[in-house]
Amino acid sequence: MPRRLDTDFEQLIFEHRAYLEPHLTVTEVARRLHSNKTYVSRLVNESYGMSFPDLINSLRIRYAREYLAAHPGARQHEVAARCGFSSAAFFNQVFKHHTGHTPSRHSPAPTLRHSPAPTGESPETV
């Protein structure tokens, strides 16, 4: 694979978060990178060990988990839209495939709770 295509792909997908666009396709990515879908598809398969749709969906689910942790009361359709899914039903299906449970059963990462500081010590020094 040409090094430039690899770098441009990473910049578009990861830095510019193109994976959050609802109708992103390998053809659209190839167009933006002035390449063709065969090269882009091969790049994804060789570099990430998965198909283009699988890569995009895995990035969207990772973002969804972060979003749910930051917005625990968010509704499923809101999370789906923010994460680039065109429907809440498809988001639910993909989320369950990647995590083993539905978004409504997702619990955010536990937060670190501080125990009361011993007398005379501030929480910063504990």
C-alpha positions in Angstrom: 0.0 0.0 0.0 1.3 3.5 -0.7 2.4 5.2 2.5 0.5 8.3 1.7 -2.8 6.5 1.3 -2.3 4.9 4.7 -1.5 8.3 6.4 -4.3 10.1 4.6 -6.8 7.3 5.6 -5.8 7.5 9.3 -6.1 11.3 9.2 -9.6 11.2 7.7 -11.0 8.4 9.8 -9.3 8.9 13.1 -8.3 12.6 13.4 -11.3 14.0 11.5 -13.7 11.3 12.9 -15.2 10.6 9.5 -16.6 7.3 11.1 -19.3 9.5 12.8 -20.8 10.3 9.4 -24.0 8.3 9.0 -23.7 7.3 5.3 -19.9 6.9 5.1 -18.9 4.2 2.6 -15.6 2.8 1.3 -16.5 4.5 -2.1 -16.9 7.9 -0.4 -13.6 7.5 1.5 -11.8 6.5 -1.7 -13.2 9.5 -3.4 -12.0 11.8 -0.6 -8.6 10.2 -0.7 -8.3 10.4 -4.5 -8.0 6.7 -4.7 -10.3 3.8 -5.5 -12.4 1.5 -3.3 -10.3 -1.6 -4.0 -7.1 0.1 -2.6 -8.9 1.5 0.4 -10.6 -1.8 1.1 -7.3 -3.7 0.8 -5.6 -1.1 3.1 -8.3 -1.7 5.8 -8.1 -5.4 5.5 -4.3 -5.6 5.7 -3.8 -2.8 8.3 -6.7 -3.6 10.6 -7.6 -7.2 9.9 -11.2 -6.5 9.2 -13.6 -5.2 6.5 -14.3 -1.5 6.1 -17.8 -1.7 7.6 -16.5 -3.7 10.6 -13.8 -1.1 11.2 -16.3 1.8 11.0 -18.8 0.0 13.3 -16.1 -0.8 15.9 -15.0 2.8 16.0 -18.6 3.9 16.3 -19.3 1.5 19.2 -16.1 2.6 21.0 -17.4 6.2 20.6 -20.9 5.2 21.8 -19.5 3.6 24.9 -17.6 6.8 25.7 -20.7 8.9 24.9 -22.9 6.7 27.2 -20.4 7.0 30.0 -20.4 10.8 29.7 -24.2 11.1 29.1 -25.8 8.3 31.2 -29.3 9.6 30.6 -29.0 9.8 26.8 -31.7 8.1 24.8 -30.8 5.4 22.4 -31.8 7.3 19.2 -29.7 10.3 20.3 -26.7 8.1 20.9 -27.2 6.3 17.6 -27.3 9.6 15.7 -24.3 11.0 17.5 -22.3 7.9 16.7 -23.1 7.8 13.0 -25.8 5.2 12.9 -28.7 5.9 10.6 -31.2 4.1 12.9 -31.5 3.2 16.5 -32.4 -0.4 15.6 -29.2 -0.9 13.7 -27.2 0.8 16.4 -28.8 -1.6 19.0 -27.9 -4.6 16.8 -24.3 -3.6 16.2 -23.8 -2.6 19.9 -25.0 -5.9 21.1 -22.8 -7.7 18.6 -19.7 -5.9 19.8 -20.4 -5.8 23.5 -22.7 -8.7 24.2 -25.5 -6.6 25.6 -27.8 -3.8 24.5 -27.0 -0.1 25.0 -29.7 0.2 27.6 -27.9 -2.4 29.7 -24.5 -0.7 29.3 -23.1 0.5 32.5 -20.5 3.2 32.4 -17.0 2.6 33.6 -16.9 2.8 37.4 -15.9 6.1 38.8 -13.1 6.4 41.3 -14.6 7.3 44.7 -12.5 8.9 47.3 -12.8 7.8 50.9 -12.9 10.6 53.5 -9.4 11.9 54.2 -7.9 11.2 57.6 -8.1 14.1 60.0 -5.5 16.7 59.2 -4.9 15.6 55.6 -6.4 17.1 52.5 -7.8 14.8 49.7 -5.0 15.9 47.4 -2.4 14.3 49.7 -4.2 11.1 50.3 
